[in-house]
Amino acid sequence: MAHLQHQESRIRQLEQHLATGGGEAGGLSEEDIANHVQEVAGAAFEEVAGRVSSLESAISKVATPEATDIAYFRNKTEEIESGLADLKRLLLKVQSFAMELVTDNIKVNAICPGNFFDGPLWSDPDRGLFVQYLRAGKVPGARTVEDVRRSYEARVPMGRGCAGADVVRAIMSVVEQVYETGQAVPVTGGQEMLR
């Protein structure tokens, strides 16, 4: 719990940093922010999985034989920002918890959504990635934010970004199946095929 309290203070520091305009001000680089976000997410996952496993282990001894699920979410942007090494660490945690909890009939899987193009990270009219990429000239020939968006949507075989309903369907699929644990379920519209 002390580890999570430390993480909560880091979140408050990051929120204050972002509220004052972000950037390198305040001694935090964008890499620092990405690392802290990943550290907080990992600590929270470990804390929740540990607490749920204790509770579910006790319940499974007296309840129905149906499996219980723990799901961790990691989006495509986190993977890009924090790197493949962090994704591998996440998957090792998921697999470790899955191995530990399978005897208590608890499945542990990761849901890995693609880019939420309609969310504020991408679509915010002032600070979204589409606006930033247009200003930086990252998409040759793009004259509008919509041109940038279409360029990124064209990189997804399904032709669009991930939506909340896509993630919900993935969760339902993971929960409904009874024979998979320790898996990373991509919800990327086919982007994983392009790697």
N, C-alpha and C positions, 0 to 999 in steps of 0.2 A: 504494500500500500504506500509506503514511503516513496518508492520509485515512481508511482503514479502521481503523487503529490508534487514531486520534482517536475514531472512532465507537465502538470497543470500550470506551474509557474512559468515553464518554457513557452507554453501556449499563450499565456497572458503577455509575455515579452514579445512574442511574434505578432500578436494582434496589435499591440501598441506600435511596433515597428511598421506594420502595414498601414495603420491608421495615419501615420505621419508621412506617408508617401512612399514607403518601401525603399528600394534601391540599396546602395551601399551605406546609406546613412545609419548611424547608430552602431556601426561596426559589424553588421550582419550582411553577408553577401547572399546572393540568390542560392548558392550552393549550401550555405549554412542553413537557410530556411528549409530547403528540400531535405537536408539531413535531419533536422529537428523534427519535421513533420513525419518522416519515416520512423524516427526513434519513438515518437509519441504513439504512432499507430501500432508499432510492434509491441510496445509495453502494454498498451491497452488490450491488444489481442491476447497476450500471455496472461494478463490478469483475469480477463473475462473467461478465457478457456479454462484456466485453473480453477476458478470459482464454480463455473458451470459443471466441470468434470467432477468436482467433489460432490456437488448437489445431485447431479444425475447418477453418479455411482451409487449413492444411497437410495435414490428413488428406484433405480433399475432392479434393485434387490427385492422390491415389494410391488412393483408396477407391471404393466403389460410388457411383452417382449418387443414392442415396436421400437425402432431406432430413434434417437434424438439427434438433431443436427446442430453443428456449429459452423457458421460460414463467415469468412473474412473477405472483405472487398478491397480490391486494389485496382485503380483505374489505369488506363493506358498512359496518361500524362505522368502519373507518378513513376511508372516504369521508365519512361524516357528521361525524366528529370533526375531520378536517383540511380539509374543504371541497372544493368542486368545482374550485377553481383547482389544487389539488394533484393531483387526478385527471387534469385536462387535461395537467399537466406529465408525469405518469406516461405517459399515452398518447402524448405527443409523444416521450418517450424510447423507448418500445416501437416506435413507427413509425420513428424515426430509426435504431435498431439494425436494424430489419427491412429498411429500404432499404439500409443499409450491408452487411448480411450476405446478402442474397438472391442476390448473384452467387456466393457460396460455398455455395449450396444450404442455407442455414440459415434456418429460419422462427423468428420471434420474435412471441409472442402473450402477452397478459395474461389470466389467469383471475381473474374478479371474483366470488367467492362472496358469497351473501347472508348473513344472520345465522345463526350456529351457536347456536340456542337451547339445545341440550343441552350446550354448552361452558361452562367456568367463568365466562367474561365475563357470560353471561346467567344461568346456573343456580346459581352458587355460593350456598349457603344463607345465608352471612353478608354477602357483599359483591357478589353478582351484580346485574345490572341489574333483573331481575324483583323482587328484594327491595327495591332502592333505589326503584324506581318505585312499589311498593306503599306504602312508608313516606312517599314524597313526595306521594302522592295523584294521580299522573299519569294513572291510569286511573279515570275516574268510576265509582263503584259497585263497584269491586274490593275484595273483603274478604280474599282469599287470594292467595298467589303464583301459584297455578294460574289464578285469574281473570285476573291480569295476563298470564300466558303465553297463555291462550286469546285475549285481546284482540289481542295482537301476532300470533299465528298467523292470526287472522281477517283481518289486513291483507295477508296473502300469498295470492294467488290459488290456490296449490297447498295452502294450509291448514296449512303446517308450516314450520319453519326448514330451512336448508340442512344436509345431512349430508355426512360424509366421502365416502360412496359417490357422491354427486352431483358432487363435485369431481373424483373419480377418473374418472368417466364423461366429464366435460368435458375433462380432460387427454387421455384416450384419443382422444376425438373430434378434438381439435386435432392430436395426433400422427399419427393415421391419415390425415387429409386431407392432400393434397399441394399445394393451390392457395390457401391462405390464409396471410397473414403480416401483421403490424402491426395485429392486431385485439384488441379487448377482448371477451372472451366472458363475458357475465353468466350466473351460476348462482344466480338469485334467486327461483326459483319463480314467476316472472311479475311480480315487483314492478316491473321496468323498464317494463312496459306502463302502469303507473299514474302515471307521471311526466308 
